[in-house]
Amino acid sequence: MNVQPIHKYRSYAPVGLNDRSWPDKVIDHAPIWCSVDLRDGNQALVDPMDGPRKRRMFDTLVKMGFKQIEVGFPSASDTDFNFVRELIEQKLIPDDVTIQVLTQAREHLVDRTFESVQGAKNVIIHLYNSTSELQRRVVFQQDQAGVKQIAVEGAEMVKARLDRLKGSNVQLQYSPESFTGTELDYALEVCEAVMDVWCPVTDNKIIINLPSTVEMSTPNIYADQIEWMHRRFTRRDRVVLSVHPHNDRGTGVAAAELAVMAGADRIEGTLFGNGERTGNVDIVTLGLNLMTQGVDPKLDFSDINGLMETAEYCTQLPIHPRHPYAGELVHTAFSGSHQDAINKGMKAIQASNSGLWEVPYLPIDPHDIGRSYEAVIRVNSQSGKGGIAYILETDHHIRLPKEWQAQFSQVIQRLTDATSQEISSQEIWNAFDKEYVAQPDGRFELVSFEDSRVPGSNQVIRVTAEVKCDGEVRTIQAEGNGPVNAFSKAMREAFGLKFRFKDYAEHTRSVGSDAEAVAYIELKTPDESGKSVFGVGIATDITLAPIKGVVSACNRL
């Protein structure tokens, strides 16, 4: 086995917050959400969004309920600048929505940023500079004092230009970028220095955004970092504590949730986690996680398919079929045991008046995000009788009795084993129809049927039927205590069949505007094996359905 080059790496040092309080906290309300799809998500694309795609994304975010949207980095490109101007000049920003724009701490970039938001009603000016030890040493080749001075000078540039936005509601935001790689006491020192310049007040708080620009540690350490900062800000009542998690370790969602438990008020993220490298934190997953805990996410996820369509159109990136909540397959079970549990859970929900969603393997009701139940169970070679029965009942209104499900599942198992592929709902119906209803290879076929009461008797029924047997039509007749009893007797006598009638079930089935009766017949052979054979009859005539069921069963003797 190859030796892994672990000598190149070192573990992340813990914070040493021995009296941490976040593990006992419960998230009971939604954070302030800020979408960065149009900035951080956009700059991460192979082909950045053009104007129409930016507009569609913006309109979607507004419709979802985002009140803060980072709309671009206007000093970085004419495309971003012009888009911000379009939103403002065409009055496309609702009065309750605040746009956010990002700038580095460089004078000409700050000037261009202020120019871009002239006339905006509500705007957040977001200033950042990188503060991590690695960036200071490798990128900027500056000591702590030098990097802190960059932040202070940037804050002063922003403050000096606030008069240019008279008439606008302006909120200021500062991010010590690469916070997770920054010494905590130094990160606090820089943030406090920026606050000294901006002088926040309680009715216009500063946003301090602490990004895991690169996810470097387990989520609990990030939570410790956030709680450490949360406790030590000298003007915490004037700070909106924000986080901007990335997903380099694949734990961005967990890091964001623990950060809120640790004191964060606000989360910056993107739809479905689009962003640099492995992406930003996924706000769709975060929001629906809240919903499954009974907490209002304050965002509208009721049309998840529409959100996916918009995201894929705007980013030109596919959404994985196993993406939490939204992926094509996340509400789908192929495993037999899972299918059986879901089938039983769905029936229990229908019978319950609790109002609670309690279905095994489905943490959320697909209907709540605009999905149907049609694809909850799909069948392949790993599936069992419960899944097949669910599809027959849900899609085709066939409530196959439990005792029969195992027998029909063997029919489907043979088909899926032969192809090693998923079998569709229509293919399951076709197999059911061929096996029990149409029976094109069956020995018997019902041509006509009549029944009448025997004169002078209240219970005896006489049946007369034409049955095609091996291609020849024969007339058969018998009497019994009911149509099914009499017809079964006629089949035994006319064709030398040996069976006894064991069980019978019936229900109605709606097909469009029509209703049909479905009858399930179980016959048992008298030999030592005593095997059961099953038949199904479907007819608009409630009397004819069980007669067809007997013929179906006789074809399987």
CORRAJO-V63432 format. One record per residue. SS is DSSP state (a for helix, b for strand, c for the rest). NEAR is the number of other C-alpha atoms within 8 Angstrom. D_CENTER is the distance of its C-alpha to the mean C-alpha in whole Angstrom. Layout:
BEGIN
SS_NEAR_D_CENTER + SS_NEAR_D_CENTER
END
This chain:
BEGIN
c_2_39 + c_3_39 + c_4_39 + c_4_36 + c_5_37 + a_6_36 + a_5_40 + a_5_38 + c_5_36 + c_6_36 + c_4_34 + c_6_33 + c_4_35 + c_5_34 + c_7_35 + c_4_37 + c_7_36 + c_4_37 + c_4_36 + c_8_33 + c_7_31 + a_11_27 + a_6_27 + a_5_28 + c_8_26 + c_5_23 + c_9_21 + c_5_21 + c_7_21 + c_11_19 + c_9_20 + b_7_22 + b_11_19 + b_13_21 + b_14_19 + c_13_21 + a_15_19 + a_14_22 + a_11_24 + a_10_23 + a_15_20 + a_12_23 + a_9_25 + c_11_23 + c_10_23 + c_4_25 + c_6_26 + c_9_26 + c_11_25 + c_7_28 + a_8_29 + a_7_27 + a_10_23 + a_12_24 + a_8_25 + a_10_22 + a_13_19 + a_10_22 + a_8_22 + a_10_18 + a_11_18 + a_10_21 + a_8_19 + a_9_16 + c_9_19 + c_13_19 + c_10_23 + b_11_24 + b_14_23 + b_14_25 + b_14_26 + b_12_28 + c_13_31 + c_17_33 + c_12_36 + c_8_35 + c_8_35 + a_8_36 + a_9_33 + a_13_31 + a_14_34 + a_10_35 + a_10_31 + a_13_32 + a_10_35 + a_9_33 + a_10_31 + a_12_34 + a_8_37 + c_6_35 + c_7_34 + c_8_30 + c_8_29 + c_6_28 + c_7_31 + c_5_28 + c_12_27 + b_13_28 + b_11_28 + b_13_28 + b_14_30 + b_13_31 + b_15_34 + b_10_36 + c_15_39 + c_8_42 + a_8_44 + a_6_44 + a_12_40 + a_14_40 + a_9_42 + a_10_40 + a_14_37 + a_11_39 + a_7_40 + a_11_37 + c_12_36 + c_8_39 + c_9_39 + c_8_35 + c_9_35 + b_11_33 + b_14_32 + b_12_31 + b_12_34 + b_12_32 + b_14_34 + b_13_34 + b_11_36 + b_11_35 + c_15_37 + c_13_36 + a_9_39 + a_8_38 + a_11_38 + a_15_41 + a_10_43 + a_7_41 + a_7_40 + a_7_42 + c_8_45 + c_9_46 + c_8_46 + a_8_44 + a_7_47 + a_8_46 + a_12_43 + a_11_43 + a_8_45 + a_10_43 + a_13_40 + a_12_43 + a_9_45 + a_13_41 + a_13_41 + a_10_45 + a_11_44 + a_9_41 + a_9_43 + a_7_46 + c_10_44 + a_8_43 + a_6_46 + a_7_44 + a_12_41 + c_6_44 + c_6_42 + c_10_38 + b_7_36 + b_9_36 + b_11_34 + b_11_35 + b_12_32 + b_13_33 + b_12_31 + b_15_33 + b_13_31 + c_13_31 + a_14_31 + a_12_30 + a_10_33 + c_11_35 + c_8_38 + a_9_36 + a_6_40 + a_9_40 + a_12_37 + a_11_38 + a_8_41 + a_12_40 + a_11_38 + a_10_40 + a_10_43 + a_12_40 + a_10_40 + a_7_44 + a_10_44 + a_9_42 + c_6_43 + c_10_40 + b_8_40 + c_7_38 + c_5_38 + b_8_37 + c_13_35 + b_14_34 + b_12_31 + b_12_31 + b_12_28 + b_13_28 + b_14_26 + b_15_25 + c_11_26 + c_10_26 + c_12_24 + c_10_27 + c_8_27 + c_8_25 + a_11_23 + a_8_25 + a_10_28 + a_14_26 + a_14_26 + a_12_30 + a_10_30 + a_13_29 + a_13_31 + a_10_34 + a_10_34 + a_12_32 + a_7_36 + a_8_38 + c_9_38 + c_5_41 + c_6_40 + a_10_36 + a_6_37 + a_12_37 + b_11_34 + b_12_30 + b_13_29 + b_13_26 + b_14_24 + b_15_22 + b_17_21 + b_15_20 + c_14_19 + c_12_22 + c_8_21 + c_6_18 + c_10_18 + a_16_17 + a_12_14 + a_8_17 + a_14_20 + a_13_19 + a_10_18 + a_13_21 + a_14_23 + a_12_22 + a_13_24 + c_14_27 + c_11_27 + c_15_25 + c_10_25 + b_13_23 + b_13_20 + b_13_20 + b_16_17 + b_16_15 + a_11_12 + a_11_10 + a_11_13 + c_14_16 + c_16_19 + c_10_22 + c_6_22 + c_10_19 + c_12_18 + b_16_18 + c_16_15 + b_14_12 + a_11_12 + a_10_8 + a_11_8 + a_10_11 + a_11_11 + a_11_8 + a_8_10 + a_13_13 + a_10_12 + c_9_11 + c_6_15 + c_6_16 + c_10_17 + c_9_17 + c_11_15 + c_6_17 + c_9_15 + c_9_13 + c_11_10 + c_7_11 + c_10_11 + a_11_7 + a_9_9 + a_7_12 + a_10_11 + a_10_10 + a_8_14 + a_11_15 + a_13_14 + a_11_15 + a_9_18 + a_11_19 + a_11_19 + c_8_19 + c_7_17 + c_5_14 + c_9_11 + c_7_11 + c_9_9 + c_9_8 + c_11_7 + c_7_5 + c_9_1 + c_11_3 + c_11_6 + c_9_8 + c_7_9 + c_11_6 + c_10_7 + c_9_11 + b_10_14 + c_13_17 + c_9_19 + a_13_21 + a_9_21 + a_11_18 + a_16_18 + a_12_21 + a_11_20 + a_12_17 + a_11_19 + a_8_22 + a_11_19 + a_9_18 + a_8_22 + a_8_22 + a_11_20 + a_7_22 + a_6_25 + c_7_24 + c_6_25 + c_4_24 + c_5_21 + c_4_19 + c_7_15 + c_8_17 + b_11_15 + c_9_16 + c_7_13 + b_9_10 + c_8_10 + c_8_8 + c_8_10 + a_10_8 + a_8_11 + a_9_10 + a_10_8 + c_10_10 + c_10_9 + c_7_12 + c_7_13 + c_7_15 + c_8_13 + c_8_12 + b_12_15 + c_15_17 + b_12_20 + c_12_22 + c_10_25 + c_8_23 + c_14_22 + c_12_24 + a_12_26 + a_12_23 + a_16_21 + a_13_23 + a_11_25 + a_11_21 + a_12_21 + a_15_25 + a_11_24 + a_9_21 + a_8_22 + a_8_26 + c_9_27 + c_9_29 + c_8_29 + c_10_30 + c_8_32 + a_6_31 + a_5_34 + a_9_34 + a_13_30 + a_9_31 + a_7_34 + a_10_32 + a_11_29 + a_8_32 + a_9_32 + a_10_29 + a_10_29 + a_8_32 + a_8_30 + a_13_27 + a_9_30 + a_6_32 + a_6_29 + c_8_27 + c_8_24 + c_9_21 + b_10_23 + c_8_22 + a_10_22 + a_6_25 + a_8_27 + a_12_26 + a_10_28 + a_8_31 + a_10_31 + a_10_32 + a_10_34 + a_10_36 + a_8_36 + a_12_37 + a_12_38 + c_7_39 + c_11_41 + c_5_43 + c_4_44 + c_8_45 + c_8_49 + b_12_49 + b_9_48 + b_11_49 + b_9_51 + b_7_52 + b_10_52 + b_7_54 + b_9_55 + b_7_58 + b_10_59 + c_10_63 + c_4_65 + c_4_67 + c_7_64 + c_6_61 + c_8_58 + c_11_59 + b_14_57 + b_14_59 + b_14_56 + b_11_57 + b_12_55 + b_12_55 + b_13_53 + b_13_53 + b_10_54 + c_6_54 + c_5_54 + b_6_57 + b_9_57 + b_8_58 + b_8_59 + b_11_58 + b_10_59 + b_11_59 + b_13_59 + b_12_57 + c_9_56 + c_9_53 + a_13_52 + a_9_49 + a_10_52 + a_15_55 + a_14_53 + a_10_52 + a_11_55 + a_12_56 + a_11_54 + a_11_56 + a_8_59 + a_7_59 + a_6_57 + c_7_58 + c_7_54 + c_7_54 + c_9_51 + b_8_51 + b_9_48 + b_8_46 + b_7_43 + b_8_41 + b_8_38 + b_8_37 + b_8_35 + b_8_34 + b_10_32 + b_9_31 + b_7_31 + c_5_31 + c_5_33 + b_6_35 + b_10_35 + b_13_36 + b_14_37 + b_15_36 + b_14_38 + b_15_38 + b_16_41 + b_13_42 + b_13_45 + b_12_47 + c_12_50 + c_9_53 + c_5_53 + c_4_53 + c_6_49 + c_8_48 + c_6_45 + b_8_43 + b_10_42 + b_12_40 + b_16_40 + b_17_38 + b_17_39 + b_13_38 + b_10_40 + c_9_40 + c_8_44 + a_9_43 + a_7_46 + a_11_45 + a_16_42 + a_16_43 + a_12_46 + a_12_44 + a_15_42 + a_14_45 + a_12_46 + a_16_43 + a_16_43 + a_9_47 + c_10_45 + c_9_44 + c_6_47
END
